[in-house]
Amino acid sequence: MTDLRTGADGRARCAWVGDDPDYVRYHDEEWGRPLRGDRPLFEKLSLEGFQAGLSWITILRKRPAFRRAFADFEPAVVAAFDETDVARLLADAGIVRNRAKIEATIGNARLLTTMAPGELDAFLWSFAPAGPRPRPATMADIPAMTPESDAASKGLRARGFRFVGSTTMYALMQSAGMVDDHLAGCWRAAA
């Protein structure tokens, strides 16, 4: 398998996309594009935490159910969730029913509500690598974690955040456009 795959539309894409329409749309419209704002980044941070140990396509397909279950990831609303909400979430087959991840999302929302508006955004983006990096030629050129994702993880953990390991943080950095890991030859690398 090559690291690029040409879709039915004639566009070369990073091969991890395959032919799945949800993945194609995600790759083309979201992955690697700069995402700003506390609420969108809280959602991304939460979903990346839920993804730990699972495939991203699982989370992507469940994202509408996650948004319904977690009040569109409005931090103040999620921060007010209680044990009744935890029980409701554990019974929701539309999401990943993992108590530790559910409780971490609620706890992370509570921490976020103690931060100044824009503070999470500024904090996360402070770990974006300075200047352009070489475009990866193959999937083997893409790391699972970096010194920047290590530092972001340590910084969030020091603030009390959970499910924010270095690999999770690097995945967030990729998906939120803090790094651009579209492969050389991918149509999005030129966009």
Z-matrix of the N, CA and C atoms (Angstrom, degrees):
N
C 1 1.459
C 2 1.528 1 109.05
N 3 1.318 2 116.30 1 131.71
C 4 1.457 3 119.57 2 176.62
C 5 1.516 4 108.93 3 -82.36
N 6 1.312 5 115.80 4 167.97
C 7 1.458 6 120.13 5 -178.49
C 8 1.521 7 113.13 6 -84.77
N 9 1.337 8 116.85 7 -5.71
C 10 1.465 9 122.22 8 173.43
C 11 1.521 10 108.27 9 -121.14
N 12 1.296 11 115.35 10 150.74
C 13 1.467 12 120.73 11 179.40
C 14 1.526 13 107.46 12 -138.14
N 15 1.313 14 116.46 13 132.18
C 16 1.455 15 121.09 14 178.89
C 17 1.520 16 108.91 15 -90.77
N 18 1.328 17 115.39 16 124.48
C 19 1.454 18 121.08 17 -178.86
C 20 1.522 19 112.12 18 -81.89
N 21 1.319 20 115.11 19 175.70
C 22 1.462 21 121.46 20 179.20
C 23 1.528 22 111.39 21 -60.41
N 24 1.332 23 117.04 22 -23.72
C 25 1.458 24 121.47 23 179.37
C 26 1.528 25 112.59 24 -84.74
N 27 1.341 26 116.78 25 1.92
C 28 1.463 27 120.85 26 178.60
C 29 1.512 28 114.54 27 84.87
N 30 1.324 29 117.74 28 0.58
C 31 1.466 30 121.14 29 -179.50
C 32 1.524 31 110.80 30 -90.10
N 33 1.332 32 115.32 31 135.32
C 34 1.464 33 120.93 32 174.46
C 35 1.528 34 108.21 33 -82.12
N 36 1.324 35 114.94 34 131.68
C 37 1.463 36 121.35 35 -179.57
C 38 1.521 37 109.74 36 -130.51
N 39 1.327 38 115.38 37 162.06
C 40 1.454 39 121.05 38 171.24
C 41 1.529 40 107.14 39 -55.47
N 42 1.324 41 117.27 40 131.66
C 43 1.471 42 121.34 41 -170.58
C 44 1.521 43 113.84 42 -63.21
N 45 1.337 44 118.70 43 -23.36
C 46 1.463 45 119.81 44 -179.07
C 47 1.523 46 111.90 45 -60.21
N 48 1.323 47 116.38 46 -18.68
C 49 1.459 48 120.95 47 -179.00
C 50 1.527 49 111.20 48 -68.99
N 51 1.332 50 117.17 49 -38.21
C 52 1.460 51 120.08 50 -176.11
C 53 1.517 52 110.80 51 62.42
N 54 1.321 53 115.32 52 -144.99
C 55 1.472 54 121.06 53 -178.35
C 56 1.521 55 112.81 54 -109.62
N 57 1.313 56 117.48 55 1.41
C 58 1.457 57 120.60 56 -176.68
C 59 1.535 58 109.67 57 -65.60
N 60 1.341 59 117.92 58 122.58
C 61 1.472 60 120.15 59 -177.43
C 62 1.531 61 113.28 60 -59.18
N 63 1.342 62 117.88 61 -35.22
C 64 1.468 63 120.16 62 178.39
C 65 1.523 64 110.66 63 -64.99
N 66 1.333 65 115.83 64 -42.83
C 67 1.466 66 120.19 65 178.54
C 68 1.530 67 111.10 66 -67.06
N 69 1.331 68 117.19 67 -41.71
C 70 1.468 69 120.59 68 179.48
C 71 1.527 70 109.47 69 -58.94
N 72 1.340 71 116.58 70 -48.95
C 73 1.472 72 119.66 71 -179.95
C 74 1.524 73 110.45 72 -61.53
N 75 1.338 74 117.38 73 -45.60
C 76 1.463 75 121.54 74 -179.76
C 77 1.532 76 110.27 75 -59.62
N 78 1.319 77 116.59 76 -47.84
C 79 1.467 78 121.14 77 179.37
C 80 1.531 79 110.96 78 -60.36
N 81 1.316 80 116.44 79 -46.56
C 82 1.463 81 120.80 80 -174.38
C 83 1.523 82 113.68 81 -74.58
N 84 1.330 83 117.21 82 -33.83
C 85 1.464 84 119.87 83 -171.28
C 86 1.526 85 114.96 84 -107.88
N 87 1.326 86 118.21 85 -20.49
C 88 1.463 87 119.23 86 -173.73
C 89 1.527 88 114.61 87 -124.57
N 90 1.320 89 117.41 88 -52.70
C 91 1.463 90 121.74 89 -168.69
C 92 1.524 91 110.82 90 -61.31
N 93 1.325 92 115.85 91 122.44
C 94 1.451 93 120.99 92 178.67
C 95 1.514 94 114.82 93 87.90
N 96 1.326 95 117.77 94 -1.52
C 97 1.468 96 120.13 95 176.90
C 98 1.521 97 109.11 96 -92.77
N 99 1.316 98 117.33 97 136.06
C 100 1.470 99 119.73 98 -177.68
C 101 1.524 100 112.64 99 -56.18
N 102 1.320 101 114.79 100 128.27
C 103 1.463 102 123.28 101 178.65
C 104 1.521 103 106.94 102 -117.41
N 105 1.311 104 116.63 103 126.54
C 106 1.457 105 120.79 104 -178.19
C 107 1.521 106 109.70 105 -126.05
N 108 1.329 107 115.84 106 156.43
C 109 1.454 108 122.62 107 176.30
C 110 1.513 109 112.32 108 109.70
N 111 1.319 110 115.52 109 141.15
C 112 1.460 111 120.24 110 -177.90
C 113 1.525 112 112.66 111 -60.64
N 114 1.331 113 118.51 112 -46.62
C 115 1.462 114 120.11 113 -177.25
C 116 1.523 115 111.98 114 -65.13
N 117 1.341 116 119.75 115 -50.03
C 118 1.462 117 118.81 116 178.60
C 119 1.539 118 112.66 117 -61.23
N 120 1.324 119 116.60 118 -37.48
C 121 1.464 120 118.70 119 179.44
C 122 1.528 121 111.34 120 -73.13
N 123 1.332 122 117.83 121 -32.06
C 124 1.466 123 119.97 122 174.14
C 125 1.523 124 109.61 123 -64.44
N 126 1.323 125 117.35 124 -42.60
C 127 1.462 126 120.21 125 176.50
C 128 1.519 127 110.40 126 -59.14
N 129 1.320 128 116.89 127 -48.96
C 130 1.460 129 121.55 128 -178.53
C 131 1.524 130 110.30 129 -61.51
N 132 1.326 131 117.11 130 -44.44
C 133 1.470 132 121.84 131 178.66
C 134 1.529 133 110.33 132 -60.30
N 135 1.315 134 116.86 133 -42.68
C 136 1.467 135 121.74 134 179.98
C 137 1.514 136 111.13 135 -65.32
N 138 1.321 137 117.01 136 -48.01
C 139 1.465 138 120.58 137 -178.30
C 140 1.524 139 111.24 138 -65.94
N 141 1.315 140 117.50 139 -38.08
C 142 1.470 141 119.91 140 176.73
C 143 1.525 142 109.67 141 -63.92
N 144 1.329 143 117.67 142 -36.84
C 145 1.459 144 120.67 143 176.03
C 146 1.518 145 112.07 144 -64.93
N 147 1.327 146 116.55 145 -41.66
C 148 1.463 147 119.87 146 176.91
C 149 1.526 148 111.27 147 -65.44
N 150 1.323 149 117.42 148 -29.26
C 151 1.459 150 121.43 149 -178.02
C 152 1.523 151 112.08 150 -70.83
N 153 1.312 152 119.06 151 -23.59
C 154 1.468 153 121.40 152 -176.52
C 155 1.527 154 110.54 153 -48.36
N 156 1.332 155 115.69 154 121.17
C 157 1.451 156 121.72 155 -179.71
C 158 1.521 157 114.61 156 85.88
N 159 1.324 158 117.27 157 -1.82
C 160 1.468 159 122.21 158 -179.17
C 161 1.521 160 109.00 159 -125.25
N 162 1.312 161 116.83 160 175.44
C 163 1.462 162 120.18 161 175.46
C 164 1.530 163 109.17 162 -88.21
N 165 1.328 164 116.03 163 149.52
C 166 1.459 165 119.66 164 -179.56
C 167 1.529 166 111.03 165 -64.78
N 168 1.329 167 118.47 166 -32.54
C 169 1.468 168 119.47 167 -179.54
C 170 1.525 169 110.24 168 -61.71
N 171 1.320 170 117.77 169 -33.34
C 172 1.468 171 120.85 170 176.51
C 173 1.523 172 110.11 171 -59.57
N 174 1.316 173 116.36 172 -47.28
C 175 1.469 174 121.52 173 -179.07
C 176 1.523 175 109.93 174 -68.81
N 177 1.316 176 116.87 175 -42.46
C 178 1.462 177 120.62 176 -179.52
C 179 1.524 178 111.13 177 -58.64
N 180 1.324 179 116.87 178 -43.58
C 181 1.462 180 120.37 179 179.54
C 182 1.528 181 112.03 180 -69.01
N 183 1.320 182 117.10 181 -27.83
C 184 1.461 183 121.16 182 179.58
C 185 1.539 184 112.41 183 -91.94
N 186 1.318 185 117.63 184 -2.42
C 187 1.464 186 120.33 185 -175.06
C 188 1.530 187 113.50 186 -55.78
N 189 1.336 188 120.50 187 -43.30
C 190 1.474 189 117.92 188 177.00
C 191 1.531 190 112.62 189 -59.17
N 192 1.325 191 117.48 190 -39.79
C 193 1.471 192 120.56 191 178.11
C 194 1.518 193 110.72 192 -68.01
N 195 1.332 194 117.77 193 -38.72
C 196 1.463 195 120.70 194 175.55
C 197 1.527 196 110.52 195 -60.23
N 198 1.315 197 116.23 196 -44.13
C 199 1.466 198 119.84 197 -179.19
C 200 1.522 199 111.16 198 -62.21
N 201 1.341 200 116.92 199 -42.10
C 202 1.470 201 119.32 200 176.95
C 203 1.530 202 110.63 201 -65.19
N 204 1.313 203 116.31 202 -46.26
C 205 1.463 204 120.90 203 -175.40
C 206 1.526 205 112.64 204 -66.11
N 207 1.329 206 116.81 205 -33.17
C 208 1.465 207 121.29 206 -177.02
C 209 1.531 208 112.68 207 -109.07
N 210 1.328 209 116.27 208 33.07
C 211 1.465 210 122.03 209 172.71
C 212 1.532 211 112.10 210 49.61
N 213 1.333 212 115.74 211 46.00
C 214 1.462 213 122.67 212 179.90
C 215 1.532 214 111.91 213 56.82
N 216 1.329 215 115.34 214 26.13
C 217 1.466 216 122.65 215 177.91
C 218 1.530 217 112.89 216 57.55
N 219 1.335 218 115.43 217 34.54
C 220 1.473 219 119.44 218 171.95
C 221 1.527 220 106.58 219 -73.38
N 222 1.328 221 118.09 220 114.06
C 223 1.464 222 120.47 221 -173.04
C 224 1.526 223 114.55 222 -54.16
N 225 1.322 224 118.47 223 -43.59
C 226 1.471 225 120.23 224 -177.71
C 227 1.519 226 111.67 225 -65.13
N 228 1.320 227 116.99 226 -36.32
C 229 1.465 228 120.54 227 179.34
C 230 1.528 229 109.76 228 -70.37
N 231 1.328 230 116.81 229 -47.43
C 232 1.471 231 120.76 230 -179.72
C 233 1.523 232 110.22 231 -63.92
N 234 1.320 233 117.54 232 -36.78
C 235 1.471 234 121.31 233 179.43
C 236 1.522 235 111.78 234 -61.46
N 237 1.315 236 117.06 235 -26.38
C 238 1.468 237 121.06 236 -179.19
C 239 1.534 238 112.70 237 -87.28
N 240 1.322 239 118.53 238 -3.03
C 241 1.463 240 121.01 239 177.96
C 242 1.526 241 109.43 240 -59.63
N 243 1.336 242 114.70 241 144.15
C 244 1.472 243 120.13 242 179.56
C 245 1.528 244 109.37 243 -125.37
N 246 1.324 245 117.01 244 -167.57
C 247 1.468 246 121.24 245 -177.83
C 248 1.530 247 112.29 246 -60.65
N 249 1.329 248 117.35 247 -31.01
C 250 1.460 249 119.99 248 176.07
C 251 1.525 250 110.07 249 -63.10
N 252 1.319 251 115.82 250 -40.86
C 253 1.467 252 120.46 251 178.33
C 254 1.526 253 110.82 252 -68.23
N 255 1.323 254 117.17 253 -39.31
C 256 1.465 255 120.04 254 177.43
C 257 1.525 256 109.48 255 -60.08
N 258 1.330 257 117.04 256 -44.28
C 259 1.478 258 120.79 257 178.22
C 260 1.529 259 110.42 258 -62.37
N 261 1.322 260 116.98 259 -42.00
C 262 1.464 261 121.35 260 178.10
C 263 1.517 262 110.60 261 -61.04
N 264 1.317 263 117.21 262 -43.80
C 265 1.459 264 121.52 263 -179.10
C 266 1.523 265 111.52 264 -67.98
N 267 1.328 266 116.91 265 -37.86
C 268 1.465 267 120.40 266 178.40
C 269 1.526 268 111.85 267 -66.33
N 270 1.318 269 117.03 268 -22.12
C 271 1.468 270 121.56 269 179.47
C 272 1.533 271 112.31 270 -93.95
N 273 1.320 272 118.00 271 -4.69
C 274 1.466 273 122.50 272 -175.72
C 275 1.527 274 110.17 273 -86.37
N 276 1.322 275 117.00 274 103.56
C 277 1.466 276 121.88 275 -178.80
C 278 1.526 277 112.50 276 -67.96
N 279 1.315 278 118.08 277 -12.07
C 280 1.461 279 121.20 278 -179.74
C 281 1.516 280 114.05 279 -76.62
N 282 1.327 281 117.27 280 -15.20
C 283 1.462 282 120.93 281 -178.60
C 284 1.526 283 109.29 282 -118.44
N 285 1.311 284 116.22 283 179.43
C 286 1.462 285 121.88 284 172.91
C 287 1.524 286 106.45 285 -82.22
N 288 1.312 287 115.63 286 117.85
C 289 1.468 288 120.69 287 -173.95
C 290 1.530 289 109.98 288 -94.80
N 291 1.315 290 114.13 289 80.05
C 292 1.452 291 121.80 290 -179.29
C 293 1.529 292 107.30 291 -124.67
N 294 1.314 293 115.97 292 112.38
C 295 1.469 294 120.18 293 -174.99
C 296 1.528 295 112.43 294 -55.05
N 297 1.327 296 117.28 295 -45.45
C 298 1.466 297 119.91 296 -177.51
C 299 1.526 298 110.95 297 -61.50
N 300 1.325 299 117.26 298 -41.22
C 301 1.466 300 120.40 299 -179.63
C 302 1.528 301 111.12 300 -71.48
N 303 1.302 302 117.11 301 -37.91
C 304 1.475 303 120.89 302 177.22
C 305 1.526 304 109.56 303 -63.58
N 306 1.321 305 116.57 304 -49.02
C 307 1.472 306 120.12 305 -179.46
C 308 1.524 307 111.47 306 -65.40
N 309 1.327 308 117.49 307 -34.54
C 310 1.467 309 120.03 308 176.62
C 311 1.525 310 110.80 309 -64.92
N 312 1.334 311 117.32 310 -41.07
C 313 1.467 312 120.85 311 179.41
C 314 1.526 313 110.61 312 -62.33
N 315 1.312 314 116.25 313 -43.08
C 316 1.473 315 120.16 314 178.17
C 317 1.520 316 110.02 315 -65.71
N 318 1.315 317 116.77 316 -45.55
C 319 1.471 318 120.52 317 178.85
C 320 1.517 319 111.89 318 -62.63
N 321 1.335 320 116.77 319 -40.41
C 322 1.462 321 119.96 320 178.46
C 323 1.529 322 110.87 321 -64.98
N 324 1.340 323 116.57 322 -36.40
C 325 1.469 324 119.68 323 176.74
C 326 1.525 325 110.22 324 -63.85
N 327 1.322 326 116.50 325 -40.56
C 328 1.470 327 119.56 326 178.31
C 329 1.521 328 111.03 327 -62.01
N 330 1.324 329 116.54 328 -41.39
C 331 1.465 330 119.97 329 177.48
C 332 1.522 331 110.79 330 -64.47
N 333 1.318 332 116.26 331 -41.41
C 334 1.465 333 120.09 332 -179.68
C 335 1.521 334 111.34 333 -61.81
N 336 1.329 335 117.30 334 -36.20
C 337 1.472 336 119.15 335 -179.31
C 338 1.526 337 112.63 336 -69.46
N 339 1.316 338 117.70 337 -13.35
C 340 1.477 339 120.32 338 176.30
C 341 1.522 340 111.44 339 -89.46
N 342 1.326 341 116.24 340 -8.18
C 343 1.462 342 120.77 341 -178.81
C 344 1.530 343 110.03 342 -90.70
N 345 1.309 344 115.85 343 156.18
C 346 1.463 345 120.87 344 176.36
C 347 1.526 346 109.74 345 -68.47
N 348 1.332 347 117.97 346 150.74
C 349 1.464 348 119.86 347 175.85
C 350 1.535 349 110.48 348 -54.68
N 351 1.316 350 116.00 349 132.37
C 352 1.455 351 121.07 350 179.96
C 353 1.520 352 114.73 351 85.29
N 354 1.334 353 116.75 352 -6.68
C 355 1.472 354 119.57 353 -175.81
C 356 1.527 355 112.06 354 -69.17
N 357 1.333 356 118.03 355 -40.92
C 358 1.464 357 119.33 356 178.74
C 359 1.526 358 109.89 357 -63.77
N 360 1.319 359 116.61 358 -45.34
C 361 1.459 360 121.40 359 177.72
C 362 1.524 361 110.51 360 -55.22
N 363 1.318 362 116.97 361 -52.70
C 364 1.465 363 121.12 362 -178.18
C 365 1.527 364 110.96 363 -62.49
N 366 1.320 365 116.41 364 -41.04
C 367 1.463 366 120.68 365 -179.25
C 368 1.525 367 110.44 366 -62.38
N 369 1.334 368 117.24 367 -51.58
C 370 1.463 369 119.60 368 -177.88
C 371 1.522 370 111.97 369 -63.75
N 372 1.320 371 116.97 370 -43.94
C 373 1.461 372 119.92 371 -178.88
C 374 1.522 373 112.30 372 -69.20
N 375 1.319 374 118.07 373 -18.19
C 376 1.468 375 119.47 374 177.89
C 377 1.527 376 111.31 375 -66.47
N 378 1.335 377 117.54 376 -15.78
C 379 1.458 378 121.35 377 -179.99
C 380 1.528 379 113.02 378 -96.58
N 381 1.319 380 117.00 379 -0.67
C 382 1.466 381 119.72 380 176.18
C 383 1.524 382 108.34 381 -63.60
N 384 1.322 383 117.89 382 133.41
C 385 1.464 384 119.42 383 -179.96
C 386 1.520 385 111.21 384 -58.36
N 387 1.320 386 115.52 385 141.32
C 388 1.465 387 120.71 386 178.86
C 389 1.528 388 109.19 387 -75.92
N 390 1.300 389 116.24 388 131.81
C 391 1.455 390 121.25 389 175.97
C 392 1.514 391 113.29 390 73.80
N 393 1.302 392 115.55 391 167.83
C 394 1.471 393 119.51 392 -178.97
C 395 1.526 394 111.19 393 -70.92
N 396 1.322 395 114.52 394 147.81
C 397 1.462 396 121.38 395 175.08
C 398 1.522 397 107.82 396 -105.96
N 399 1.307 398 116.41 397 160.60
C 400 1.473 399 117.37 398 175.11
C 401 1.530 400 110.22 399 -61.07
N 402 1.299 401 116.64 400 138.22
C 403 1.467 402 121.80 401 178.57
C 404 1.530 403 108.23 402 -67.87
N 405 1.338 404 118.93 403 129.00
C 406 1.468 405 119.10 404 177.91
C 407 1.533 406 110.91 405 -66.00
N 408 1.321 407 114.98 406 137.82
C 409 1.463 408 120.18 407 178.95
C 410 1.525 409 111.30 408 -90.37
N 411 1.330 410 116.61 409 -30.61
C 412 1.462 411 121.68 410 -178.59
C 413 1.522 412 108.90 411 -137.13
N 414 1.319 413 116.07 412 165.65
C 415 1.466 414 120.24 413 176.26
C 416 1.524 415 110.54 414 -61.43
N 417 1.328 416 117.60 415 -30.21
C 418 1.464 417 121.44 416 178.81
C 419 1.526 418 111.75 417 -64.39
N 420 1.327 419 117.23 418 -20.47
C 421 1.467 420 121.33 419 179.18
C 422 1.527 421 112.90 420 -80.92
N 423 1.325 422 116.99 421 -7.56
C 424 1.467 423 121.15 422 -176.73
C 425 1.525 424 108.88 423 -97.10
N 426 1.323 425 116.80 424 121.15
C 427 1.467 426 119.11 425 -179.59
C 428 1.522 427 111.86 426 -76.90
N 429 1.311 428 116.56 427 161.61
C 430 1.468 429 121.91 428 173.73
C 431 1.517 430 110.39 429 -85.69
N 432 1.328 431 116.21 430 -25.06
C 433 1.462 432 122.47 431 177.75
C 434 1.518 433 107.92 432 -155.86
N 435 1.316 434 114.98 433 162.00
C 436 1.467 435 121.51 434 -178.05
C 437 1.519 436 108.95 435 -138.73
N 438 1.327 437 117.99 436 170.11
C 439 1.469 438 118.71 437 174.06
C 440 1.538 439 111.98 438 -57.11
N 441 1.337 440 116.33 439 -34.67
C 442 1.473 441 119.68 440 178.99
C 443 1.523 442 111.27 441 -67.92
N 444 1.330 443 117.62 442 -41.71
C 445 1.468 444 118.98 443 178.94
C 446 1.522 445 110.68 444 -70.34
N 447 1.342 446 117.26 445 -32.74
C 448 1.475 447 120.69 446 173.82
C 449 1.528 448 109.87 447 -60.36
N 450 1.336 449 115.81 448 -46.74
C 451 1.469 450 120.29 449 -178.08
C 452 1.527 451 111.34 450 -66.54
N 453 1.326 452 117.61 451 -40.37
C 454 1.466 453 120.45 452 178.10
C 455 1.522 454 110.11 453 -62.71
N 456 1.327 455 116.37 454 -43.82
C 457 1.464 456 121.01 455 178.43
C 458 1.526 457 110.85 456 -59.90
N 459 1.315 458 116.64 457 -48.64
C 460 1.471 459 120.49 458 -179.90
C 461 1.521 460 110.92 459 -61.70
N 462 1.332 461 116.27 460 -40.77
C 463 1.454 462 120.14 461 -179.89
C 464 1.517 463 112.71 462 -64.46
N 465 1.325 464 116.55 463 -42.97
C 466 1.465 465 119.74 464 178.66
C 467 1.524 466 111.10 465 -68.85
N 468 1.320 467 116.85 466 -40.83
C 469 1.466 468 119.75 467 178.19
C 470 1.523 469 111.16 468 -62.75
N 471 1.313 470 117.00 469 -37.86
C 472 1.463 471 120.32 470 178.03
C 473 1.526 472 111.00 471 -62.45
N 474 1.320 473 116.86 472 -28.05
C 475 1.470 474 121.79 473 177.78
C 476 1.527 475 111.69 474 -85.70
N 477 1.353 476 117.15 475 -6.05
C 478 1.459 477 121.17 476 178.00
C 479 1.517 478 115.46 477 103.41
N 480 1.328 479 118.38 478 -1.12
C 481 1.460 480 121.42 479 -179.63
C 482 1.525 481 109.97 480 -68.20
N 483 1.337 482 115.41 481 148.76
C 484 1.468 483 121.71 482 179.63
C 485 1.525 484 110.74 483 -123.14
N 486 1.326 485 115.70 484 160.48
C 487 1.457 486 124.45 485 -175.79
C 488 1.525 487 110.43 486 57.77
N 489 1.327 488 114.86 487 46.94
C 490 1.459 489 121.89 488 -178.94
C 491 1.534 490 109.99 489 -131.02
N 492 1.331 491 116.62 490 44.04
C 493 1.458 492 120.62 491 178.08
C 494 1.518 493 111.64 492 -64.15
N 495 1.317 494 115.60 493 168.57
C 496 1.463 495 120.68 494 -175.70
C 497 1.522 496 112.73 495 -60.38
N 498 1.328 497 118.42 496 -41.22
C 499 1.464 498 120.70 497 178.87
C 500 1.527 499 110.67 498 -65.17
N 501 1.329 500 116.14 499 -41.82
C 502 1.468 501 120.74 500 176.68
C 503 1.520 502 110.32 501 -61.67
N 504 1.334 503 116.21 502 -41.90
C 505 1.464 504 119.22 503 -179.88
C 506 1.521 505 111.63 504 -67.06
N 507 1.338 506 117.56 505 -36.67
C 508 1.466 507 118.00 506 178.07
C 509 1.519 508 110.58 507 -67.04
N 510 1.331 509 117.28 508 -39.28
C 511 1.467 510 120.18 509 176.28
C 512 1.530 511 110.23 510 -60.42
N 513 1.334 512 117.33 511 -40.44
C 514 1.465 513 120.67 512 176.38
C 515 1.524 514 110.11 513 -63.57
N 516 1.324 515 116.78 514 -43.68
C 517 1.464 516 120.03 515 -179.47
C 518 1.529 517 111.05 516 -60.62
N 519 1.334 518 116.76 517 -38.29
C 520 1.464 519 120.52 518 177.03
C 521 1.529 520 110.59 519 -67.43
N 522 1.321 521 116.35 520 -51.31
C 523 1.463 522 119.68 521 -173.48
C 524 1.519 523 111.92 522 -68.41
N 525 1.338 524 117.23 523 -31.24
C 526 1.468 525 121.12 524 -178.58
C 527 1.527 526 112.85 525 -91.77
N 528 1.325 527 117.04 526 7.69
C 529 1.459 528 120.16 527 174.19
C 530 1.512 529 115.39 528 76.81
N 531 1.315 530 118.13 529 13.70
C 532 1.465 531 120.44 530 175.27
C 533 1.522 532 110.45 531 -71.13
N 534 1.322 533 115.40 532 -27.55
C 535 1.460 534 123.45 533 169.22
C 536 1.520 535 106.61 534 -130.60
N 537 1.312 536 116.78 535 153.01
C 538 1.463 537 121.42 536 179.28
C 539 1.517 538 108.00 537 -117.42
N 540 1.316 539 116.29 538 101.78
C 541 1.455 540 121.44 539 -177.87
C 542 1.529 541 113.01 540 -104.09
N 543 1.336 542 117.82 541 22.19
C 544 1.460 543 119.20 542 170.76
C 545 1.527 544 107.09 543 -63.83
N 546 1.303 545 116.17 544 133.19
C 547 1.461 546 121.19 545 -176.78
C 548 1.521 547 112.16 546 -69.73
N 549 1.321 548 115.47 547 151.39
C 550 1.472 549 120.49 548 172.59
C 551 1.524 550 107.57 549 -57.07
N 552 1.305 551 116.13 550 130.22
C 553 1.464 552 121.15 551 -177.87
C 554 1.504 553 113.21 552 99.90
N 555 1.338 554 118.38 553 -19.28
C 556 1.458 555 122.43 554 175.36
C 557 1.533 556 107.49 555 -70.44
N 558 1.331 557 116.00 556 137.68
C 559 1.466 558 118.03 557 -177.49
C 560 1.529 559 111.97 558 -60.98
N 561 1.329 560 117.24 559 -30.20
C 562 1.472 561 119.72 560 179.39
C 563 1.520 562 112.08 561 -72.94
N 564 1.323 563 118.02 562 -22.71
C 565 1.470 564 120.22 563 177.97
C 566 1.524 565 110.53 564 -65.11
N 567 1.308 566 116.38 565 -27.02
C 568 1.461 567 120.79 566 179.60
C 569 1.518 568 112.62 567 -93.57
N 570 1.348 569 117.19 568 -10.59
C 571 1.471 570 120.50 569 -175.19
C 572 1.519 571 111.92 570 -78.77
